[in-house]
Amino acid sequence: MNIRSFLRFSGVGVFITLLSMLMLFVCLQVLGTPLQLTYVATYLITVFLSYTLNRLFTFRSAYSKATMLRYYLVYLSGMILGMALLYVFKKLFTYPNWVISYMVIPFTLLNNYFWSAKVFKPKGEKI
């Protein structure tokens, strides 16, 4: 793996994570929107931004419907994992919704990174 690509990927990830955390906090804590709906809407918006930024800056690749579809499928698996964890954490803890939404980030991050590396890896390259 190219270290520059990895650093750009990480930079995009940090930006997207901070943006999603801000969106979740504002929607859940300030606006009082429902947890699951807010999580899904935030996820869909930030996945599109993540794909676009990684495509343009990290991998410098042309737009591809197939790659975008695979990228969304990766993040769909992360969203499903996140929603399941939201449900479990909501039952186990009495924290505010915005804290619970942050608690799922480490789990979805690992899932998304593992599968994204497979989506964008050049043919023949081992991960």
C-alpha positions as CSV (number, residue, x, y, z in Angstrom):
1,M,0.0,0.0,0.0
2,N,1.2,3.5,-0.9
3,I,1.9,5.5,2.3
4,R,0.7,8.7,0.6
5,S,-2.6,7.1,-0.4
6,F,-3.0,5.7,3.1
7,L,-2.4,9.2,4.6
8,R,-4.9,10.8,2.2
9,F,-7.4,8.0,3.0
10,S,-6.9,8.7,6.7
11,G,-7.3,12.4,6.2
12,V,-10.5,12.0,4.4
13,G,-11.7,9.6,7.1
14,V,-10.9,12.0,9.9
15,F,-12.7,14.9,8.1
16,I,-15.8,12.7,7.3
17,T,-15.8,11.3,10.9
18,L,-15.7,14.8,12.4
19,L,-18.3,16.1,10.0
20,S,-20.6,13.1,10.9
21,M,-20.1,13.6,14.6
22,L,-21.0,17.3,14.2
23,M,-24.1,16.5,12.1
24,L,-25.2,13.8,14.7
25,F,-24.7,16.2,17.6
26,V,-26.6,19.1,16.0
27,C,-29.4,16.9,14.8
28,L,-29.8,14.8,17.9
29,Q,-29.0,17.3,20.7
30,V,-30.0,20.6,19.2
31,L,-32.8,19.8,16.8
32,G,-34.0,16.6,18.7
33,T,-34.4,14.5,15.6
34,P,-35.0,10.7,16.0
35,L,-31.9,8.6,16.5
36,Q,-32.3,5.9,13.8
37,L,-33.5,8.4,11.1
38,T,-30.7,10.8,11.9
39,Y,-28.1,8.0,11.8
40,V,-29.3,6.8,8.4
41,A,-29.5,10.3,6.9
42,T,-26.1,11.3,8.2
43,Y,-24.6,8.0,7.0
44,L,-25.9,8.4,3.4
45,I,-24.7,12.0,3.1
46,T,-21.2,11.3,4.5
47,V,-20.7,8.1,2.5
48,F,-21.3,10.1,-0.7
49,L,-18.8,12.8,0.4
50,S,-16.3,10.1,1.5
51,Y,-16.6,8.3,-1.9
52,T,-16.2,11.6,-3.8
53,L,-13.2,12.8,-1.8
54,N,-11.5,9.4,-1.8
55,R,-12.1,9.0,-5.5
56,L,-10.7,12.5,-6.3
57,F,-7.9,13.0,-3.8
58,T,-6.9,9.6,-2.5
59,F,-7.1,7.3,-5.4
60,R,-7.4,9.8,-8.3
61,S,-9.7,7.6,-10.2
62,A,-12.5,8.4,-12.6
63,Y,-16.1,8.1,-11.6
64,S,-17.4,4.6,-11.9
65,K,-20.9,3.4,-11.1
66,A,-19.6,0.0,-10.3
67,T,-17.1,1.3,-7.8
68,M,-19.5,3.7,-6.2
69,L,-22.1,0.9,-5.9
70,R,-19.5,-1.4,-4.2
71,Y,-18.4,1.5,-1.9
72,Y,-22.1,2.1,-0.9
73,L,-22.4,-1.6,-0.2
74,V,-19.4,-1.5,2.0
75,Y,-20.9,1.4,4.0
76,L,-24.3,-0.2,4.0
77,S,-22.8,-3.1,5.9
78,G,-21.3,-0.6,8.3
79,M,-24.6,1.2,8.7
80,I,-26.4,-2.1,9.4
81,L,-23.7,-2.9,12.0
82,G,-24.0,0.6,13.4
83,M,-27.8,0.4,13.7
84,A,-27.6,-3.0,15.4
85,L,-25.1,-1.6,17.9
86,L,-27.2,1.5,18.4
87,Y,-30.1,-0.8,19.4
88,V,-27.9,-2.8,21.8
89,F,-26.2,0.2,23.3
90,K,-29.5,2.0,23.8
91,K,-30.7,-1.0,25.8
92,L,-27.5,-1.3,27.8
93,F,-26.7,2.3,28.6
94,T,-28.6,5.4,29.6
95,Y,-26.3,7.9,27.8
96,P,-27.7,10.6,25.6
97,N,-28.4,9.6,22.0
98,W,-25.4,11.6,20.7
99,V,-23.0,9.7,23.0
100,I,-24.5,6.4,21.9
101,S,-24.1,7.3,18.3
102,Y,-20.4,8.0,18.9
103,M,-19.9,4.7,20.6
104,V,-20.5,2.8,17.3
105,I,-17.8,4.6,15.4
106,P,-14.8,2.4,16.3
107,F,-16.8,-0.7,15.2
108,T,-18.0,0.7,11.9
109,L,-14.6,2.3,11.2
110,L,-12.9,-1.1,11.3
111,N,-15.6,-2.7,9.2
112,N,-15.5,0.1,6.6
113,Y,-11.8,0.3,6.3
114,F,-11.4,-3.5,5.8
115,W,-13.9,-3.6,3.0
116,S,-13.0,-0.3,1.4
117,A,-9.5,-1.5,0.9
118,K,-10.9,-4.4,-1.1
119,V,-13.0,-2.1,-3.2
120,F,-10.3,0.3,-4.2
121,K,-7.3,-2.1,-4.3
122,P,-5.7,-2.5,-7.7
123,K,-6.2,-5.9,-9.4
124,G,-3.6,-8.4,-8.4
125,E,-2.5,-6.4,-5.3
126,K,-2.7,-8.2,-2.0
127,I,-4.1,-6.4,1.1
